[in-house]
Amino acid sequence: MNALTEPAEAKPSATARPPLVRELLLVVGLFLVYKFGRQLVTGHTTEAYRNAGHVWHWERVLDLPGEGSVQSLLLHGDTLAHLANTYYATVHFPATVAFLVWLYLKRPAHYVWARRVLALLTGAALVLHLVFPLAPPRMLAAAGLVDTAKVYGPSVYGPPQTDTLSNQFAAMPSLHFGWALMVAIGLIVATRSRWRWLWLLHPLVTLLVIVGTANHYWMDAIVATALLGIALAVLHLPHRTATTAGRAQGKLAPAEPKENVLVGAGR
């Protein structure tokens, strides 16, 4: 058989999928560490409100657009405000889980990379929550914003004094936005569809929702973006191969040319 038509020897381009049980324990463990770690600053009320005043002041110094300009769009009707609150309450965590599950099943190499980036981003966010407790704009009287979740529902938070399930003084950075941006980036680099850039709509809508519902300042999203940028710079993308890019394998490739031997040349 002609050597140019023989299949090339297969090379291990695919990344082995990590053990499922280990990954479940790891992801759940990281989430619990973050969840309980946030509770360490629940009692820093005075500091959280003081920091909120500083953030509000610096946003005005930097001439950032007022959060109220976004909220005014939501307050045109009860339905729009309710939809924004529902998006805030229900999309954030399930979308991130679905993103990781899809990568685990379809793009193992990108899954490992994305999980590491999310873990680094979340760990950095936890440190910032501990050293810089921050009350959200809906709690800041100077902001003059409406707590849309409380007025229009649904709300994921109870009164700060009695809410033991969440830390409402951990506004900066916004992991709602940071995770949403990473989901979009991860899907863009792991797929090849010409429509993949539409995934950026997820962080864009998330940004408008977190600001419009007065759960976050603009600065919360800016800091989340900076932390994600650092994480992406530290943890490089996996090498793009036929497997990681989603292309079919098994193409024929030229074999290594063999040295020609002339019959009778040694006689």
TIVO-217581 format. One record per residue: residue in one letter; z, x, y of N, C-alpha, C, O in turn; residue number from 0. Coordinates in steps of 0.05 Angstrom, whole numbers, plus 5000, padded with zeros to 4 digits. Example, Ala and Ser with C-alpha at 12.3 -4.5 7.8 and 13.67 -1.06 7.14 Angstrom:
BEGIN
A;5156;5264;4886;5156;5246;4910;5156;5264;4934;5169;5285;4934;0
S;5142;5257;4955;5143;5273;4979;5157;5258;5001;5161;5268;5023;1
END
This chain:
BEGIN
M;5000;5017;4976;5000;5000;5000;5000;5018;5025;5013;5039;5026;0
N;4985;5009;5045;4984;5024;5070;5011;5025;5083;5024;5004;5086;1
A;5020;5049;5091;5046;5052;5102;5050;5037;5128;5072;5030;5135;2
L;5028;5033;5143;5030;5019;5169;5037;4990;5167;5044;4977;5186;3
T;5034;4978;5143;5040;4950;5139;5066;4945;5125;5074;4922;5121;4
E;5080;4967;5117;5105;4963;5103;5127;4958;5123;5128;4970;5144;5
P;5146;4940;5116;5168;4934;5134;5185;4959;5138;5190;4975;5120;6
A;5193;4962;5164;5211;4985;5170;5238;4980;5158;5246;4958;5153;7
E;5252;5002;5153;5278;5000;5142;5297;4986;5161;5298;4993;5185;8
A;5311;4965;5152;5329;4949;5170;5351;4966;5181;5363;4982;5167;9
K;5356;4963;5207;5378;4977;5220;5399;4957;5228;5393;4934;5236;10
P;5424;4964;5227;5446;4945;5232;5448;4940;5262;5463;4954;5276;11
S;5434;4920;5272;5434;4913;5301;5454;4891;5307;5462;4888;5330;12
A;5462;4876;5287;5480;4854;5291;5509;4863;5292;5517;4882;5277;13
T;5525;4851;5309;5553;4857;5310;5568;4838;5292;5564;4814;5291;14
A;5586;4849;5276;5601;4833;5257;5619;4813;5272;5631;4820;5292;15
R;5619;4789;5262;5635;4768;5275;5665;4773;5268;5672;4777;5245;16
P;5682;4774;5288;5711;4779;5283;5723;4758;5265;5714;4735;5265;17
P;5744;4764;5250;5757;4744;5233;5767;4721;5250;5780;4724;5271;18
L;5761;4697;5240;5767;4672;5256;5797;4669;5260;5805;4663;5283;19
V;5813;4672;5239;5842;4667;5242;5854;4687;5262;5870;4679;5279;20
R;5845;4712;5261;5855;4732;5280;5848;4724;5308;5865;4727;5327;21
E;5824;4715;5312;5815;4708;5339;5830;4684;5350;5837;4683;5373;22
L;5835;4664;5332;5850;4641;5341;5878;4649;5349;5888;4640;5370;23
L;5891;4665;5333;5918;4674;5340;5918;4690;5366;5936;4688;5382;24
L;5898;4707;5369;5897;4724;5393;5893;4707;5418;5907;4711;5438;25
V;5874;4689;5417;5868;4672;5441;5892;4654;5448;5899;4652;5471;26
V;5903;4641;5427;5926;4624;5432;5950;4640;5442;5964;4632;5460;27
G;5954;4664;5431;5976;4681;5440;5972;4689;5469;5992;4689;5484;28
L;5948;4697;5477;5943;4704;5505;5948;4681;5523;5959;4684;5545;29
F;5940;4657;5515;5944;4634;5531;5973;4628;5535;5982;4621;5557;30
L;5989;4630;5513;6017;4624;5515;6032;4644;5533;6050;4637;5548;31
V;6024;4670;5530;6036;4690;5547;6031;4684;5576;6049;4686;5593;32
Y;6006;4676;5582;5999;4669;5610;6014;4644;5619;6025;4643;5641;33
K;6015;4624;5602;6028;4599;5609;6057;4602;5615;6068;4592;5635;34
F;6071;4617;5598;6100;4621;5602;6106;4642;5623;6126;4640;5637;35
G;6087;4660;5627;6091;4680;5648;6090;4668;5675;6104;4677;5693;36
R;6074;4648;5679;6072;4634;5705;6099;4621;5712;6104;4617;5736;37
Q;6114;4613;5692;6139;4599;5698;6160;4618;5711;6180;4608;5722;38
L;6155;4644;5710;6174;4662;5722;6176;4660;5752;6196;4670;5764;39
V;6157;4648;5765;6157;4646;5794;6160;4618;5804;6156;4612;5828;40
T;6168;4600;5786;6171;4572;5794;6192;4567;5815;6191;4548;5830;41
G;6213;4585;5815;6235;4580;5834;6231;4594;5861;6248;4591;5878;42
H;6209;4608;5865;6205;4622;5890;6192;4604;5911;6170;4611;5922;43
T;6204;4582;5917;6192;4562;5935;6189;4572;5963;6168;4569;5975;44
T;6210;4584;5974;6209;4594;6002;6187;4614;6005;6171;4613;6024;45
E;6186;4633;5987;6165;4654;5988;6137;4643;5985;6119;4652;5998;46
A;6134;4623;5967;6108;4610;5963;6098;4596;5988;6074;4598;5994;47
Y;6115;4583;6002;6107;4569;6027;6102;4589;6049;6084;4585;6066;48
R;6117;4611;6050;6112;4631;6071;6085;4645;6066;6070;4650;6085;49
N;6079;4651;6041;6053;4662;6034;6030;4643;6041;6009;4652;6049;50
A;6035;4617;6036;6015;4597;6043;6008;4598;6073;5985;4596;6081;51
G;6029;4601;6089;6024;4603;6118;6008;4628;6125;5991;4627;6142;52
H;6013;4650;6111;5998;4675;6116;5969;4671;6108;5951;4679;6123;53
V;5964;4659;6085;5936;4656;6076;5921;4637;6095;5898;4643;6102;54
W;5934;4616;6103;5921;4597;6122;5914;4611;6148;5893;4607;6159;55
H;5932;4628;6157;5928;4643;6182;5905;4662;6179;5887;4663;6197;56
W;5904;4677;6157;5883;4697;6154;5856;4684;6149;5835;4696;6157;57
E;5855;4661;6137;5829;4647;6135;5818;4639;6162;5794;4641;6166;58
R;5836;4632;6180;5827;4625;6207;5818;4651;6222;5799;4650;6237;59
V;5832;4673;6218;5825;4698;6231;5797;4707;6221;5781;4717;6236;60
L;5792;4703;6195;5767;4711;6183;5745;4691;6188;5722;4694;6180;61
D;5752;4669;6202;5733;4648;6209;5720;4635;6184;5696;4629;6184;62
L;5736;4632;6163;5726;4618;6139;5724;4588;6145;5740;4578;6162;63
P;5706;4574;6133;5704;4545;6138;5730;4531;6129;5743;4539;6110;64
G;5738;4511;6144;5762;4496;6137;5760;4481;6111;5739;4469;6105;65
E;5781;4481;6095;5781;4466;6070;5777;4436;6075;5766;4422;6058;66
G;5786;4427;6098;5783;4399;6105;5754;4390;6107;5748;4366;6104;67
S;5736;4409;6114;5707;4401;6116;5696;4393;6089;5679;4376;6087;68
V;5706;4405;6067;5698;4397;6040;5712;4371;6032;5700;4353;6020;69
Q;5738;4370;6038;5753;4346;6030;5743;4321;6043;5743;4300;6031;70
S;5733;4324;6068;5723;4300;6082;5700;4287;6067;5696;4263;6069;71
L;5684;4303;6052;5662;4292;6037;5673;4275;6014;5661;4255;6007;72
L;5695;4284;6002;5706;4269;5979;5720;4243;5988;5722;4224;5973;73
L;5729;4243;6013;5745;4220;6022;5728;4197;6032;5738;4178;6044;74
H;5701;4199;6029;5684;4177;6037;5687;4153;6019;5681;4130;6026;75
G;5698;4157;5995;5702;4135;5976;5721;4143;5954;5724;4166;5947;76
D;5735;4122;5943;5754;4128;5922;5741;4140;5897;5753;4157;5884;77
T;5717;4130;5891;5703;4139;5867;5698;4169;5867;5703;4183;5847;78
L;5688;4180;5889;5682;4208;5890;5707;4225;5888;5707;4246;5874;79
A;5728;4217;5901;5754;4232;5899;5765;4231;5871;5775;4251;5860;80
H;5762;4208;5858;5772;4205;5830;5756;4222;5811;5767;4234;5793;81
L;5729;4224;5815;5713;4240;5798;5720;4270;5802;5721;4285;5782;82
A;5725;4278;5827;5733;4306;5832;5759;4313;5818;5762;4334;5806;83
N;5778;4295;5820;5804;4299;5807;5801;4300;5776;5814;4316;5763;84
T;5784;4283;5765;5779;4283;5737;5766;4309;5728;5773;4320;5707;85
Y;5747;4319;5743;5734;4344;5737;5754;4367;5737;5754;4383;5719;86
Y;5772;4367;5757;5792;4388;5759;5811;4387;5735;5819;4408;5725;87
A;5817;4363;5726;5837;4359;5705;5826;4364;5677;5841;4372;5659;88
T;5800;4358;5673;5790;4357;5645;5768;4378;5638;5764;4382;5614;89
V;5755;4390;5657;5732;4407;5651;5740;4436;5647;5729;4449;5629;90
H;5759;4446;5663;5766;4474;5664;5771;4487;5636;5756;4505;5628;91
F;5791;4478;5622;5798;4490;5597;5779;4484;5574;5771;4502;5560;92
P;5771;4458;5570;5751;4453;5549;5725;4467;5552;5713;4476;5532;93
A;5715;4471;5576;5690;4485;5580;5692;4514;5572;5674;4525;5561;94
T;5715;4526;5578;5719;4554;5571;5721;4558;5541;5710;4576;5530;95
V;5735;4539;5528;5738;4540;5499;5711;4537;5486;5704;4551;5467;96
A;5696;4517;5495;5669;4512;5484;5651;4537;5488;5635;4543;5470;97
F;5653;4550;5510;5638;4574;5516;5645;4596;5495;5627;4609;5485;98
L;5670;4601;5490;5679;4621;5471;5670;4614;5442;5662;4631;5427;99
V;5673;4588;5435;5665;4580;5408;5635;4584;5404;5627;4594;5383;100
W;5619;4577;5424;5590;4580;5421;5583;4610;5419;5567;4617;5402;101
L;5595;4627;5435;5590;4655;5433;5598;4666;5406;5585;4683;5394;102
Y;5621;4657;5396;5632;4667;5371;5612;4661;5348;5607;4677;5330;103
L;5600;4637;5349;5582;4628;5328;5554;4640;5331;5541;4647;5311;104
K;5544;4642;5356;5516;4650;5361;5512;4678;5371;5492;4691;5365;105
R;5531;4688;5386;5528;4715;5398;5554;4731;5395;5569;4734;5414;106
P;5560;4740;5371;5586;4754;5366;5591;4777;5385;5614;4781;5394;107
A;5571;4793;5390;5575;4816;5408;5583;4807;5436;5601;4819;5448;108
H;5570;4787;5446;5577;4776;5472;5604;4762;5472;5618;4762;5492;109
Y;5611;4751;5449;5637;4738;5447;5659;4758;5451;5677;4753;5467;110
V;5658;4780;5438;5679;4801;5440;5681;4810;5469;5703;4813;5480;111
W;5658;4815;5481;5657;4824;5509;5669;4803;5528;5685;4809;5545;112
A;5661;4777;5524;5670;4756;5542;5700;4751;5538;5715;4747;5558;113
R;5710;4752;5514;5738;4748;5509;5755;4770;5522;5776;4765;5534;114
R;5745;4795;5521;5759;4817;5534;5759;4814;5564;5779;4819;5577;115
V;5737;4805;5575;5735;4801;5605;5754;4779;5613;5769;4782;5633;116
L;5754;4757;5599;5772;4735;5606;5801;4743;5603;5818;4735;5619;117
A;5808;4758;5582;5835;4767;5579;5844;4786;5602;5866;4783;5612;118
L;5826;4804;5610;5833;4822;5632;5836;4807;5658;5854;4812;5673;119
L;5817;4788;5663;5819;4772;5687;5845;4755;5688;5858;4754;5708;120
T;5851;4743;5665;5875;4726;5664;5901;4743;5667;5920;4735;5680;121
G;5901;4767;5654;5924;4784;5657;5928;4793;5686;5951;4794;5696;122
A;5906;4801;5699;5908;4808;5728;5918;4785;5745;5933;4789;5763;123
A;5908;4761;5738;5917;4737;5753;5947;4732;5750;5960;4725;5769;124
L;5957;4736;5725;5985;4732;5720;6002;4752;5737;6023;4744;5748;125
V;5993;4777;5739;6008;4796;5755;6008;4787;5784;6029;4789;5797;126
L;5986;4778;5794;5985;4769;5822;6002;4744;5827;6014;4741;5848;127
H;6002;4726;5807;6019;4703;5809;6049;4711;5812;6064;4698;5826;128
L;6056;4732;5797;6084;4741;5797;6092;4754;5823;6114;4750;5833;129
V;6073;4770;5835;6080;4785;5859;6073;4770;5885;6083;4777;5906;130
F;6057;4749;5882;6048;4734;5906;6048;4704;5901;6026;4692;5899;131
P;6071;4692;5897;6072;4663;5893;6060;4649;5917;6065;4657;5940;132
L;6045;4628;5913;6030;4615;5935;6029;4585;5930;6020;4575;5910;133
A;6038;4570;5950;6036;4541;5950;6008;4533;5956;5996;4544;5974;134
P;5997;4513;5942;5969;4505;5947;5967;4490;5974;5988;4481;5985;135
P;5943;4487;5985;5940;4475;6011;5950;4446;6012;5957;4436;6034;136
R;5950;4432;5990;5959;4404;5990;5989;4402;5996;5999;4381;6004;137
M;6003;4425;5993;6032;4425;5999;6038;4436;6027;6061;4435;6036;138
L;6018;4447;6040;6022;4460;6066;6017;4440;6089;5994;4430;6092;139
A;6038;4434;6103;6036;4414;6125;6015;4422;6146;6001;4405;6157;140
A;6014;4448;6152;5996;4457;6173;5967;4453;6166;5950;4451;6184;141
A;5960;4450;6140;5933;4446;6131;5923;4418;6137;5900;4413;6142;142
G;5942;4399;6137;5934;4371;6143;5916;4359;6122;5899;4342;6129;143
L;5918;4367;6097;5901;4358;6076;5914;4337;6059;5939;4335;6058;144
V;5898;4321;6046;5908;4299;6028;5910;4310;6000;5893;4323;5990;145
D;5932;4303;5987;5935;4309;5958;5919;4287;5943;5930;4266;5936;146
T;5894;4293;5938;5876;4272;5927;5884;4263;5900;5881;4240;5892;147
A;5896;4281;5884;5904;4274;5857;5927;4253;5858;5928;4235;5842;148
K;5945;4257;5877;5967;4239;5880;5959;4212;5891;5970;4191;5884;149
V;5939;4212;5909;5930;4187;5922;5910;4172;5905;5912;4147;5902;150
Y;5891;4186;5893;5869;4173;5879;5871;4176;5849;5859;4160;5834;151
G;5885;4197;5839;5887;4202;5810;5861;4211;5798;5840;4210;5811;152
P;5862;4221;5774;5886;4228;5759;5898;4254;5768;5885;4271;5779;153
S;5924;4258;5762;5938;4282;5770;5948;4297;5745;5958;4285;5727;154
V;5946;4323;5746;5957;4340;5724;5984;4351;5731;5997;4364;5714;155
Y;5993;4345;5755;6019;4356;5764;6038;4334;5771;6031;4312;5780;156
G;6064;4339;5765;6085;4321;5774;6098;4332;5800;6087;4352;5811;157
P;6120;4321;5809;6134;4332;5832;6142;4361;5826;6152;4366;5804;158
P;6138;4379;5845;6144;4407;5839;6173;4412;5830;6178;4431;5815;159
Q;6191;4396;5839;6219;4400;5832;6225;4393;5803;6244;4404;5791;160
T;6209;4376;5791;6214;4367;5764;6192;4375;5744;6195;4370;5720;161
D;6170;4386;5754;6148;4394;5736;6154;4420;5722;6153;4441;5734;162
T;6161;4417;5696;6169;4441;5680;6145;4451;5663;6148;4471;5649;163
L;6122;4437;5664;6100;4444;5647;6080;4462;5661;6063;4475;5648;164
S;6081;4464;5687;6062;4480;5702;6075;4493;5726;6096;4484;5735;165
N;6063;4514;5736;6073;4528;5759;6054;4522;5782;6032;4532;5783;166
Q;6062;4505;5801;6045;4497;5822;6045;4517;5845;6030;4513;5865;167
F;6060;4538;5843;6060;4559;5863;6045;4584;5854;6051;4606;5861;168
A;6024;4579;5838;6007;4601;5827;5978;4595;5835;5960;4595;5818;169
A;5974;4591;5861;5947;4583;5870;5928;4607;5871;5904;4603;5868;170
M;5938;4631;5876;5920;4654;5879;5924;4674;5856;5947;4682;5851;171
P;5902;4682;5843;5875;4672;5846;5871;4646;5831;5888;4637;5815;172
S;5848;4633;5836;5842;4608;5823;5828;4615;5796;5805;4623;5796;173
L;5842;4610;5774;5829;4615;5748;5810;4592;5742;5792;4595;5725;174
H;5813;4569;5755;5793;4548;5752;5766;4560;5759;5746;4556;5745;175
F;5765;4573;5782;5740;4585;5791;5732;4610;5776;5709;4613;5768;176
G;5752;4627;5771;5746;4652;5757;5735;4648;5730;5716;4661;5722;177
W;5747;4630;5715;5738;4624;5688;5710;4611;5689;5692;4617;5673;178
A;5706;4592;5708;5680;4579;5710;5658;4598;5716;5636;4597;5705;179
L;5664;4618;5734;5644;4638;5741;5638;4655;5717;5614;4662;5713;180
M;5658;4662;5701;5653;4679;5677;5637;4663;5656;5620;4675;5643;181
V;5642;4638;5654;5627;4621;5635;5597;4622;5643;5580;4626;5625;182
A;5592;4619;5668;5564;4619;5677;5551;4646;5673;5529;4648;5663;183
I;5565;4668;5680;5555;4695;5677;5550;4701;5647;5529;4712;5640;184
G;5569;4693;5630;5567;4699;5602;5543;4685;5589;5530;4696;5573;185
L;5538;4660;5597;5516;4645;5586;5489;4655;5597;5469;4654;5582;186
I;5489;4665;5621;5464;4675;5633;5456;4701;5618;5432;4704;5612;187
V;5475;4719;5613;5468;4744;5601;5464;4742;5570;5452;4759;5558;188
A;5475;4721;5558;5473;4718;5529;5449;4701;5520;5444;4699;5496;189
T;5435;4689;5539;5412;4672;5532;5388;4681;5547;5389;4698;5565;190
R;5365;4670;5539;5339;4678;5551;5324;4655;5563;5301;4659;5572;191
S;5335;4632;5563;5320;4609;5574;5315;4612;5604;5332;4624;5619;192
R;5292;4603;5613;5286;4605;5642;5305;4587;5658;5306;4590;5683;193
W;5318;4568;5645;5336;4550;5659;5365;4559;5659;5383;4546;5669;194
R;5370;4583;5648;5398;4592;5645;5413;4596;5672;5437;4595;5672;195
W;5398;4600;5693;5411;4604;5719;5424;4579;5729;5440;4580;5748;196
L;5417;4556;5718;5429;4531;5726;5459;4530;5718;5474;4513;5728;197
W;5467;4549;5700;5496;4550;5693;5513;4556;5718;5537;4551;5718;198
L;5501;4568;5738;5516;4573;5763;5525;4548;5777;5543;4549;5795;199
L;5514;4525;5769;5523;4500;5781;5552;4495;5773;5567;4481;5787;200
H;5560;4505;5749;5588;4500;5740;5609;4513;5759;5627;4498;5768;201
P;5607;4539;5766;5626;4549;5785;5622;4538;5813;5642;4535;5828;202
L;5597;4531;5821;5593;4519;5847;5608;4492;5850;5622;4487;5869;203
V;5604;4475;5830;5618;4449;5830;5648;4453;5829;5663;4439;5842;204
T;5656;4472;5812;5685;4478;5809;5697;4486;5836;5718;4478;5844;205
L;5682;4503;5851;5691;4513;5877;5695;4489;5896;5715;4488;5910;206
L;5675;4472;5897;5678;4449;5915;5700;4430;5907;5714;4418;5924;207
V;5705;4428;5881;5726;4410;5871;5754;4422;5878;5771;4407;5887;208
I;5758;4448;5872;5785;4459;5876;5792;4460;5906;5816;4457;5913;209
V;5772;4464;5923;5778;4464;5952;5780;4435;5962;5798;4429;5978;210
G;5762;4418;5954;5762;4390;5964;5786;4375;5956;5795;4357;5970;211
T;5798;4381;5932;5822;4367;5923;5847;4380;5934;5869;4371;5928;212
A;5844;4401;5950;5866;4415;5963;5885;4428;5943;5908;4432;5948;213
N;5873;4436;5920;5889;4451;5901;5887;4481;5905;5904;4497;5896;214
H;5866;4490;5920;5863;4519;5925;5851;4524;5953;5837;4507;5964;215
Y;5856;4548;5963;5844;4557;5987;5818;4571;5980;5813;4578;5957;216
W;5801;4576;6001;5777;4592;5997;5785;4620;5986;5772;4631;5969;217
M;5806;4631;5997;5815;4657;5990;5822;4660;5960;5819;4681;5948;218
D;5831;4638;5948;5838;4638;5920;5813;4644;5903;5814;4658;5883;219
A;5790;4632;5911;5765;4636;5897;5754;4664;5903;5743;4676;5885;220
I;5757;4673;5927;5748;4700;5934;5762;4721;5918;5750;4740;5908;221
V;5789;4719;5916;5804;4738;5901;5797;4737;5871;5795;4757;5858;222
A;5793;4713;5861;5785;4710;5833;5759;4723;5828;5755;4736;5807;223
T;5740;4721;5846;5714;4734;5843;5717;4764;5843;5704;4778;5828;224
A;5734;4775;5861;5738;4804;5862;5750;4814;5836;5742;4835;5826;225
L;5770;4800;5825;5783;4808;5800;5763;4807;5777;5762;4825;5760;226
L;5746;4787;5777;5726;4785;5756;5706;4807;5759;5697;4819;5739;227
G;5698;4814;5783;5680;4837;5787;5691;4863;5777;5677;4879;5765;228
I;5717;4867;5781;5730;4891;5770;5730;4891;5740;5724;4911;5727;229
A;5736;4868;5728;5736;4866;5699;5709;4871;5687;5706;4884;5667;230
L;5688;4860;5700;5660;4865;5691;5652;4894;5694;5636;4904;5678;231
A;5662;4907;5714;5656;4935;5718;5669;4953;5697;5658;4973;5689;232
V;5693;4945;5689;5708;4960;5669;5697;4956;5641;5695;4975;5625;233
L;5691;4931;5635;5682;4924;5608;5652;4919;5608;5642;4898;5617;234
H;5637;4939;5599;5608;4937;5601;5597;4917;5580;5609;4911;5560;235
L;5573;4907;5587;5559;4889;5570;5552;4902;5543;5547;4927;5542;236
P;5551;4886;5521;5541;4898;5496;5511;4905;5498;5497;4893;5515;237
H;5502;4924;5482;5474;4931;5483;5457;4907;5475;5464;4893;5456;238
R;5435;4903;5489;5418;4881;5483;5400;4887;5460;5384;4905;5461;239
T;5403;4872;5438;5387;4876;5414;5374;4849;5407;5377;4829;5421;240
A;5358;4850;5386;5345;4825;5378;5365;4804;5371;5360;4780;5376;241
T;5388;4812;5360;5409;4792;5353;5423;4782;5377;5426;4758;5381;242
T;5432;4800;5395;5447;4791;5418;5430;4775;5438;5440;4759;5452;243
A;5404;4780;5438;5387;4766;5456;5377;4740;5444;5364;4724;5458;244
G;5383;4735;5419;5375;4710;5406;5347;4709;5396;5336;4688;5389;245
R;5334;4733;5393;5307;4733;5383;5307;4735;5352;5327;4744;5340;246
A;5285;4726;5340;5283;4728;5311;5280;4757;5302;5268;4773;5316;247
Q;5291;4762;5279;5289;4789;5267;5268;4789;5245;5255;4768;5240;248
G;5264;4812;5234;5246;4813;5211;5218;4820;5218;5200;4817;5201;249
K;5212;4829;5242;5185;4837;5249;5177;4863;5234;5194;4880;5228;250
L;5152;4865;5230;5142;4889;5216;5140;4911;5236;5132;4907;5259;251
A;5147;4935;5228;5146;4959;5245;5134;4981;5230;5136;4983;5206;252
P;5120;4999;5245;5108;5022;5231;5128;5039;5217;5150;5045;5228;253
A;5121;5048;5193;5139;5066;5179;5134;5094;5188;5114;5100;5201;254
E;5154;5111;5183;5151;5139;5191;5128;5152;5176;5126;5149;5151;255
P;5109;5164;5190;5086;5176;5176;5095;5199;5158;5111;5216;5165;256
K;5084;5198;5134;5091;5219;5115;5071;5242;5117;5047;5239;5124;257
E;5080;5265;5111;5064;5289;5113;5042;5288;5091;5048;5283;5067;258
N;5017;5292;5099;4995;5291;5080;4996;5315;5062;5000;5338;5071;259
V;4991;5311;5036;4990;5333;5017;4962;5334;5004;4954;5314;4992;260
L;4948;5355;5007;4922;5357;4996;4923;5365;4966;4937;5385;4959;261
V;4910;5350;4950;4910;5356;4922;4895;5383;4917;4872;5387;4926;262
G;4908;5400;4902;4895;5425;4895;4897;5446;4916;4885;5468;4913;263
A;4913;5441;4938;4914;5460;4960;4927;5486;4951;4923;5507;4964;264
G;4944;5485;4930;4958;5509;4922;4944;5525;4900;4955;5545;4891;265
R;4921;5516;4894;4907;5530;4872;4891;5554;4883;4878;5568;4868;266
END
